[in-house]
Amino acid sequence: MFEWIERIFSKKWIAGPTIDDAIKVAKMLNKKNVGVILNYLGEELKEENEINASVENYFEIIDEISEKRLISDIAVKPTQIGLSISYEKARENYLKILRYAKVNDVFVWLDMEASNYVEPTIKLYFEGLLVSREGIAIQSYLKRSNKDVEDIVKRNGIIRLVKGAYKESPEIAYTTWKEKTENYRRIMHYLFENAAEFTVATHDLKLVKEAVELNKHYNKNVTIAMLLGIKNKFLFNLNANNIKKALYVPYGEKWVDYARRRFREASNIILVLRSLFEF
C-alpha cells in the first residue's frame, strides 16, 4: 500500500543498489569531513547463495575502501551472513570478514537486529574481539542493554549506541519515546564515564548537544553518527573539538525492510517529511 512512498524516501536514505553507488556517496561525504559506515542491505537470509553473495560483497567493499583510502567503516548484520541458519555459519563468515578487514585496515561494526538475535550477536562480537578491534551496535530501548553495555565496556569493546527500530514487546523493551530517551541518556552517560571510545548515534538533537557538552569535560574518543538522509545538515554544520562525524550509508537492492524500519523509528511524520528536503 505504501510502497511508492517508501521508494521515494529510500532514494534519500539509501546510496543506491551497487557498490559504485556506495563509493560515490562515501567520497562525497568524506569531502565534507564526514566519515561513513557502509552497510550492504539484507537480513534474515536463509539461502546459501544469498549468504555467500553478501560475504563476497563485503570483501569487495573492503577492497574499494582500502584502495581509494576512504574514511569508511563497514557494518555487518549477523542474519545476512548466516545467523538465520546457525551460529556456526555466522561465526565462520564473520571471522572471515573481520580478518580480511583487519589486513586492509578497515573497521567493522557488528549491527544489532531483533531481540531474539541479541544473545548470539553479543557472543559473536566477543569472539571477534579475540581476532581484531571491532565495534557493536547496542539498542538502548532494550531493557537488557544496560547490563550488556557494562559487559562490553569491561572487555574494552567499542559501542555504537542507537535507540533501536525493531518492534518489540513491552516486557523486554521500553516502548514510549520518553522511556527510550531516558535510557539512551543513562547509557550515554555511562559510556562517557567508563569507555574510552564510542559512537553516539541518534537524530535526537538534544542528546547530540548533550554529548558535545559532556565531551568538553571527559574528552573521550567520540563520534556523532546519523543515518543518511535524516538531519544530515545539522551534522554537516556541527563543529565540536575532538568529536568525529559519521553517516550510516546503506546500499543494495534489499531496501524494503530498511525503509519500513526507518518509518517506524521516525514515528514523527514531520521528521520523515523533513528528510525529503534535506541531503
LINPEFEN-V549860 format. One line per field, one symbol per residue. ss: DSSP state (a for helix, b for strand, c for the rest). phi: phi as a letter, one per 20 degrees, with the letter a starting at -180 (. if undefined). psi: psi as a letter, one per 40 degrees, with the letter a starting at -180 (. if undefined). Layout:
ss = ???
phi = ???
psi = ???
This chain:
ss = ccaaaaaaaaaaabccccaaaaaaaaaaaaacccbbbbbbcccccccaaaaaaaaaaaaaaaaaaaaccccbbbbbbaaaccccccaaaaaaaaaaaaaaaaaccccbbbbcccaaaaaaaaaaaaaaacccccbbbbbccbccaaaaaaaaaacccbbbbbccccccccccbcccaaaaaaaaaaaaaaaaaaccbbbbbcccaaaaaaaaaaaaaaccbbbbbbbccccaaaaaacccccbbbbbbbbbccccaaaaaaaaaacccaaaaaaaaacc
phi = .dfffffffffeecfqedfgfffffffffgfemcfcdecefqblecegffffffffffffffgffffeleebeccdegfecpffeafffffgfffffffffffeldfddefddfgfdfgfffffffffffdbfbcbeceffefffgfffgffffemfdddecfocefcfffdcfdegffffffgfffgffffecdebacedadfffffffffffffeeleeddeccegnclffffgefccgmdecbcedebpeeeffffffffffefeffffffffdde
psi = deddddddddddehdaeidddddddddddddefhiihhhhihifhehddddddddddddddddddddefighiihhhdeeeededidddddddddddddddddefhihhhiiaideeddddddddddddedihiiihhheehdeddddddddddefihhhhidieihiiedeiheidddddddddddddddddeidhihhhiehddddddddddedddfighhhiiihehfdddddehhhhehiiihhhiiiegeddddddddddgdhddddddddei.
